[in-house]
Amino acid sequence: MNLSYWEYKTWLSNVDFTIVGSGIVGLNCALQLRKQYPAAKIILLEKGMLPQGASTKNAGFACFGSLSEILDDLNTHSEQEVTQLIKRRYEGLQLLRETLGDTTIDFQQLGGYELFTKEDAALYESCLAEKDTINQLLKPIFKDAVFSQVENKFQFQQIQSNYIFNQFEGQIDTGKMMHALLQKVLSNDIQILNSVTVESFSESENSVHIQTNHFDFHTKKLLIATNGFASQLLDEKVKPARAQVLITKPIPDLQIKGTFHLDKGYYYFRNIDNRILFGGGRNLDFKGEETTELMQTKLIQQKLEELLKTTILPNTNFEIEHRWSGIMGVGSQKKAIVKPLSNHVFCGVRLGGMGVAIGSLVGKELAALV
């Protein structure tokens, strides 16, 4: 451990709380711990130069779940479980907005649209048939009908003639959100150490010994908020799920506004800065995308470009400017894992692709465990 006396004394001695992962969950956990323990020494360990999972790489959807997703969830979850999932997403977004402010994160409630391909006529009809039932189910949360039917006003092609519209959904600027969260954490005297990978940890009666790629130290409590990377440290049932994304160069007079889901939600796109941000395609290679490697594949990127040309921007010239990927944490159940693992170790992981919606809430709940 090539640390000076000063480095060790200032950053790594007498640590009360160590949080692994400086994403939405980790940062919100740190802020909540600061409220609970004003004098505590709190540090965050982040293996990336910036938060490396999905927190800075997501599409910025302030969403709760499309109608087809909710109906699909009802096949594997009870009605109460599905309602609770959506309620938590709604409350989590409210907490995010309260914590940072709508202007800071550029929150815009432009609505969410679900598009159905020509081949998905049966799914489209079943969604329409269940629309009123789901609206009644969600009315206690939203106090109004969530889903309605609207015509294809954006002139997308190769889809059903109408969309299903969710009036309560919106979008945020992911970069602004994370920058504001990081600034808030630093202003609360919480240290973030970047490019530090936790390799292992072991617990004693009064503390946890943490071994990293650069140093080892002791902390009184360890909180793990690494979501899609959780299986690298924990035995919890969390699978990594890579999401590939691209963004166009600015498009003059772009009329598309809102957040959009296509093909059962496996594809998603939105407007941002006169561009189209488009991601998805994990269903083309589920096993291959069950990885923590931050890279893109030809198979999925070509499909994204094809859908841009044929469905989303069929009569518009566009160029791709940038491509990236992020890592989500998923499992057989959509409920996040927030629990103590032992006397001094806790985790808040498996956000199921809903990190923007529930990350603030999971971070708060994780902090409350200690």
C-alpha positions in Angstrom: 0.0 0.0 0.0 2.0 3.0 -1.3 0.1 5.7 0.6 1.6 8.4 2.6 0.8 9.0 6.3 -1.2 12.0 5.2 -3.2 10.2 2.6 -4.1 7.4 4.9 -4.9 9.7 7.9 -7.1 12.1 5.8 -9.1 9.7 3.6 -8.9 6.2 5.0 -8.8 6.3 8.8 -11.7 6.3 11.2 -14.2 5.7 8.4 -17.8 5.3 9.6 -19.5 4.4 6.3 -18.1 3.2 3.0 -20.4 3.0 0.0 -19.3 1.1 -3.1 -20.7 2.7 -6.3 -21.2 6.4 -6.9 -24.3 6.0 -9.1 -27.8 7.2 -8.3 -28.2 4.7 -5.4 -24.8 5.3 -3.8 -25.0 9.1 -4.0 -28.5 9.2 -2.5 -27.5 6.8 0.2 -24.6 9.1 1.1 -26.8 12.1 1.3 -29.3 10.3 3.5 -26.5 9.0 5.8 -25.3 12.6 6.1 -28.8 13.6 7.3 -28.9 10.7 9.8 -25.3 11.1 11.0 -24.1 14.8 10.6 -20.6 14.1 12.0 -19.9 10.8 10.4 -17.0 10.1 8.0 -18.5 8.9 4.8 -16.6 7.8 1.6 -17.7 6.5 -1.7 -15.5 4.2 -3.8 -16.1 4.3 -7.6 -14.2 2.0 -9.9 -14.7 4.3 -12.9 -13.3 7.7 -13.7 -17.1 8.7 -13.7 -19.9 6.5 -12.3 -19.5 3.4 -14.4 -22.8 1.4 -14.4 -25.9 2.9 -15.9 -26.3 6.1 -13.9 -24.5 8.3 -16.4 -25.3 6.1 -19.4 -29.1 5.7 -19.3 -31.5 7.3 -21.7 -33.0 9.7 -19.1 -36.5 8.3 -19.1 -38.7 9.4 -16.2 -41.0 6.5 -16.7 -43.0 4.0 -14.7 -43.6 1.2 -17.2 -45.5 0.8 -20.5 -48.9 -0.7 -20.7 -47.6 -3.9 -22.4 -44.9 -4.2 -19.7 -47.4 -3.9 -16.9 -49.6 -6.6 -18.5 -46.6 -8.8 -18.9 -45.6 -8.2 -15.2 -49.1 -9.3 -14.2 -48.3 -12.7 -15.6 -45.4 -13.3 -13.2 -46.3 -11.0 -10.3 -49.4 -10.5 -8.2 -51.6 -7.4 -8.8 -50.5 -6.0 -5.5 -46.8 -6.5 -6.4 -47.2 -4.8 -9.7 -49.1 -1.9 -8.2 -46.4 -1.5 -5.5 -43.6 -1.6 -8.2 -45.3 1.3 -10.0 -46.0 3.2 -6.8 -42.3 3.0 -5.8 -41.2 4.2 -9.3 -43.6 7.2 -9.0 -42.4 8.0 -5.4 -38.8 7.6 -6.4 -39.1 10.1 -9.2 -40.8 12.5 -6.9 -37.9 12.2 -4.5 -35.4 12.8 -7.2 -37.2 15.9 -8.3 -37.5 17.2 -4.8 -33.8 16.4 -4.0 -32.4 18.3 -7.1 -35.3 20.4 -8.5 -36.9 20.1 -12.0 -34.9 22.9 -13.5 -31.6 21.4 -12.4 -32.3 18.0 -14.0 -34.2 19.5 -16.9 -37.3 17.5 -16.1 -40.0 17.8 -18.9 -43.3 16.0 -18.6 -43.8 15.5 -22.4 -45.5 12.1 -21.9 -44.5 8.6 -22.8 -45.7 6.7 -25.9 -45.8 3.0 -26.7 -45.6 2.1 -30.3 -46.6 -1.3 -31.7 -45.2 -2.8 -34.8 -47.5 -4.1 -37.6 -46.6 -7.7 -36.5 -47.7 -6.9 -32.9 -51.4 -6.4 -33.8 -52.5 -9.0 -31.3 -50.5 -7.4 -28.5 -51.8 -4.0 -29.4 -55.4 -5.2 -29.3 -54.9 -6.9 -26.0 -53.4 -3.7 -24.5 -56.4 -1.7 -25.7 -58.7 -4.2 -24.2 -57.0 -4.0 -20.8 -56.4 -0.3 -20.9 -59.4 0.7 -18.7 -58.7 -2.0 -16.2 -55.1 -0.9 -15.7 -56.2 2.7 -15.4 -58.5 1.7 -12.6 -55.7 -0.3 -11.0 -53.4 2.8 -11.0 -55.9 5.4 -10.2 -55.1 5.4 -6.4 -51.5 6.4 -7.3 -52.1 8.9 -10.1 -55.6 10.1 -9.3 -56.4 10.1 -13.0 -56.4 7.8 -16.1 -52.8 7.0 -17.0 -53.1 5.5 -20.4 -55.0 6.8 -23.5 -55.0 6.1 -27.2 -53.6 8.8 -29.6 -53.0 8.9 -33.3 -49.6 8.6 -35.1 -48.9 12.3 -35.0 -45.1 11.9 -35.4 -45.5 10.0 -38.7 -43.6 6.9 -37.7 -43.8 4.1 -40.2 -44.4 0.3 -40.1 -46.4 0.6 -36.8 -50.0 0.5 -35.7 -52.0 3.6 -36.6 -52.3 4.7 -33.0 -50.0 4.9 -29.9 -50.8 4.3 -26.3 -50.0 7.4 -24.4 -49.0 7.9 -20.7 -49.6 11.5 -19.7 -47.5 11.3 -16.5 -44.2 10.2 -18.0 -41.3 12.6 -18.7 -37.6 12.9 -19.4 -34.6 14.3 -17.7 -31.0 15.3 -18.6 -29.0 12.4 -17.2 -25.7 14.3 -17.2 -27.2 17.3 -15.4 -28.8 15.0 -12.8 -25.6 13.1 -12.0 -23.5 16.3 -12.0 -25.9 17.9 -9.5 -26.0 14.8 -7.3 -22.2 14.6 -7.3 -21.9 18.4 -6.4 -24.5 17.9 -3.6 -22.6 15.0 -2.1 -19.2 16.8 -2.2 -20.8 19.9 -0.6 -21.9 17.7 2.3 -18.3 16.8 3.1 -18.5 13.3 1.6 -15.4 12.0 -0.2 -15.5 10.2 -3.5 -12.5 8.2 -4.5 -12.5 7.3 -8.2 -10.7 4.6 -10.1 -10.8 2.4 -7.0 -12.1 -1.2 -7.5 -13.1 -3.2 -4.4 -11.7 -6.6 -4.8 -12.8 -8.3 -1.5 -14.0 -7.6 2.0 -14.1 -9.4 5.3 -16.0 -8.7 8.4 -14.8 -8.7 12.0 -16.8 -8.1 15.2 -16.6 -4.3 15.0 -15.6 -3.4 11.4 -15.2 -4.5 7.8 -11.8 -4.8 6.2 -11.9 -3.7 2.5 -9.2 -4.7 0.0 -9.1 -2.6 -3.2 -6.8 -2.5 -6.2 -4.8 0.4 -4.6 -5.0 0.0 -0.8 -6.8 -1.7 2.0 -8.5 -0.1 5.1 -11.2 -0.6 7.7 -14.7 0.8 7.9 -17.5 0.5 10.5 -20.2 -0.1 7.9 -20.1 -1.2 4.2 -22.9 -0.4 1.8 -22.8 -1.9 -1.6 -24.7 -0.1 -4.4 -23.1 -1.5 -7.6 -26.3 -2.8 -9.2 -25.3 -4.5 -12.5 -21.8 -5.3 -11.1 -23.2 -6.7 -7.8 -22.3 -10.3 -8.7 -18.6 -9.4 -8.7 -18.9 -8.8 -4.9 -22.0 -10.6 -3.7 -23.9 -13.9 -4.0 -27.2 -12.1 -4.6 -29.2 -13.0 -7.7 -28.3 -10.1 -9.9 -27.5 -10.5 -13.6 -25.8 -7.8 -15.5 -27.7 -6.6 -18.6 -26.0 -4.4 -21.1 -28.0 -1.7 -22.9 -26.5 -0.3 -26.1 -27.3 3.2 -27.2 -26.6 5.7 -30.0 -27.4 9.3 -30.6 -27.7 11.3 -33.9 -26.2 14.6 -34.8 -28.7 17.5 -34.4 -31.6 17.3 -36.9 -33.0 20.6 -38.1 -36.7 21.1 -37.2 -37.0 17.8 -35.3 -40.7 17.5 -34.4 -40.5 14.4 -32.2 -41.0 15.2 -28.6 -41.4 12.7 -25.7 -40.2 9.3 -24.6 -41.1 6.3 -26.8 -41.1 2.5 -26.3 -41.2 0.1 -29.3 -41.5 -3.7 -29.6 -42.6 -4.6 -26.1 -40.2 -2.0 -24.7 -37.0 -3.7 -26.0 -36.4 -0.5 -28.0 -36.7 3.0 -26.6 -36.0 6.5 -28.0 -36.5 10.2 -27.2 -35.6 13.7 -28.3 -32.7 15.6 -26.7 -31.0 18.7 -28.0 -32.7 18.3 -31.4 -31.3 14.8 -31.7 -32.7 11.3 -31.4 -31.3 9.1 -28.6 -32.1 5.5 -29.4 -31.3 2.3 -27.4 -32.2 -1.3 -26.9 -32.0 -4.5 -28.9 -31.0 -6.7 -25.9 -33.6 -9.2 -27.1 -31.6 -9.9 -30.2 -28.9 -11.6 -28.0 -30.0 -12.0 -24.4 -27.1 -14.2 -23.5 -24.5 -12.1 -25.2 -25.8 -9.0 -23.5 -25.6 -10.6 -20.0 -22.2 -9.0 -19.5 -20.4 -6.2 -17.7 -18.3 -5.3 -20.8 -18.9 -1.7 -21.8 -18.8 -2.1 -25.6 -21.1 -2.3 -28.6 -21.9 -5.1 -31.0 -22.5 -5.0 -34.8 -25.7 -7.0 -34.5 -27.5 -4.5 -32.2 -26.0 -1.3 -33.6 -27.0 -2.3 -37.2 -30.6 -3.0 -36.0 -30.8 0.3 -34.2 -29.7 2.1 -37.4 -32.2 0.1 -39.5 -35.1 1.0 -37.2 -34.1 4.7 -37.3 -34.2 4.6 -41.1 -37.4 2.5 -41.6 -39.5 3.4 -38.6 -38.5 6.5 -36.6 -36.9 8.8 -39.1 -38.0 7.3 -42.4 -38.1 10.6 -44.4 -35.2 12.4 -42.6 -31.5 12.5 -43.3 -29.5 11.8 -40.2 -26.0 10.9 -39.0 -24.9 8.9 -36.0 -22.6 11.0 -33.8 -21.9 8.8 -30.8 -22.5 5.3 -29.4 -22.1 3.8 -25.9 -23.4 1.2 -23.5 -24.4 0.9 -19.9 -24.9 -2.0 -17.5 -28.2 -2.6 -15.7 -28.9 -5.1 -12.9 -31.8 -7.5 -13.5 -33.3 -10.7 -12.0 -36.3 -13.0 -12.2 -38.2 -10.6 -9.9 -38.4 -6.9 -10.5 -38.3 -5.9 -6.9 -34.9 -4.3 -5.9 -32.8 -6.1 -3.3 -32.3 -3.8 -0.3 -31.3 -5.7 2.8 -28.6 -6.3 5.4 -26.2 -9.0 4.5 -24.6 -9.2 8.0 -24.1 -7.0 11.0 -22.0 -4.4 9.2 -22.6 -5.0 5.4 -25.7 -3.9 3.5 -26.8 -3.8 -0.2 -29.1 -1.9 -2.5 -29.0 -3.6 -5.9 -31.0 -5.1 -8.8 -32.9 -2.0 -10.0 -34.2 -3.8 -13.1 -33.6 -1.0 -15.6 -35.5 1.5 -13.5 -32.6 3.3 -11.9 -33.8 6.8 -12.7 -37.2 6.0 -11.2 -36.3 4.1 -8.1 -32.6 4.9 -7.5 -33.2 7.8 -5.1 -35.7 5.7 -3.1 -33.4 2.7 -3.0 -30.5 4.9 -1.8 -32.7 6.3 1.0 -33.8 2.8 2.0 -30.3 1.5 2.0 -29.1 4.2 4.3 -32.1 3.6 6.6 -30.9 0.0 7.2 -28.0 1.1 9.3 
